């Protein structure tokens, strides 16, 4: 009986960990506003963790956001790649 309870606890813990990894992530309102200014109507509600990380990384460097580096195109590529 103890081993069954332990196995059930391990399965439950694994399931919770999987749900936490798949939980939607949300960008800051400032980043969302800027992206929506570049790409009107874009849906940012279901970003993957990888997309979130790439976009935050993009916005972390001012060099990435200069006009010559096409930040809107970079965001489009990130959103379409996943």
C-alpha positions as CSV (number, residue, x, y, z in Angstrom):
1,X,0.0,0.0,0.0
2,X,2.9,2.4,0.8
3,X,4.5,1.8,-2.6
4,X,1.2,2.5,-4.3
5,X,0.8,5.8,-2.4
6,X,4.4,6.7,-3.3
7,X,3.9,5.9,-7.0
8,X,0.7,8.0,-7.0
9,X,2.5,10.9,-5.5
10,X,5.3,10.7,-8.0
11,X,2.9,10.6,-10.9
12,X,1.0,13.6,-9.5
13,X,4.3,15.6,-9.1
14,X,5.3,14.7,-12.6
15,X,2.0,15.9,-14.0
16,X,2.2,19.2,-12.1
17,X,5.8,19.8,-13.4
18,X,4.6,19.2,-17.0
19,X,1.8,21.6,-16.6
20,X,4.1,24.3,-15.2
21,X,6.4,24.0,-18.2
22,X,3.5,24.4,-20.7
23,X,1.9,27.3,-18.9
24,X,1.5,30.3,-21.1
25,X,4.0,33.1,-20.7
26,X,3.2,36.8,-21.1
27,X,5.4,39.6,-22.2
28,X,5.5,42.9,-20.3
29,X,2.9,45.4,-21.4
30,X,5.6,47.7,-22.8
31,X,7.0,45.0,-25.1
32,X,3.5,44.0,-26.1
33,X,2.6,47.6,-27.0
34,X,5.8,48.0,-29.1
35,X,5.2,44.7,-31.0
36,X,1.6,45.6,-31.6
37,X,2.7,49.0,-33.0
38,X,5.0,47.1,-35.5
39,X,2.6,44.3,-36.2
40,X,-1.1,45.3,-35.7
41,X,-3.4,42.5,-34.8
42,X,-0.6,40.1,-33.7
43,X,-1.7,37.4,-31.3
44,X,0.7,37.3,-28.3
45,X,-1.6,35.2,-26.1
46,X,-0.1,31.8,-26.6
47,X,3.7,32.3,-26.7
48,X,5.8,29.3,-26.1
49,X,8.6,29.6,-23.5
50,X,11.1,29.6,-26.4
51,X,9.3,32.4,-28.2
52,X,9.1,34.4,-25.0
53,X,12.8,34.0,-24.3
54,X,13.8,35.0,-27.8
55,X,11.6,38.1,-27.8
56,X,12.8,39.2,-24.3
57,X,16.4,38.7,-25.5
58,X,15.7,40.8,-28.6
59,X,14.4,43.6,-26.5
60,X,17.3,43.4,-24.1
61,X,19.7,45.0,-26.5
62,X,19.0,48.5,-27.9
63,X,21.1,47.5,-31.0
64,X,18.5,44.9,-31.9
65,X,15.8,47.5,-31.9
66,X,17.4,50.0,-34.2
67,X,15.6,50.6,-37.5
68,X,18.4,49.1,-39.6
69,X,18.1,45.7,-37.8
70,X,14.4,45.2,-38.7
71,X,13.0,44.4,-35.2
72,X,9.5,43.8,-36.6
73,X,10.9,41.2,-39.0
74,X,12.8,39.6,-36.2
75,X,9.6,39.3,-34.1
76,X,7.7,37.9,-37.1
77,X,10.4,35.3,-37.6
78,X,10.3,34.3,-33.9
79,X,6.5,34.0,-33.9
80,X,6.4,32.0,-37.1
81,X,9.3,29.7,-36.3
82,X,7.5,27.8,-33.5
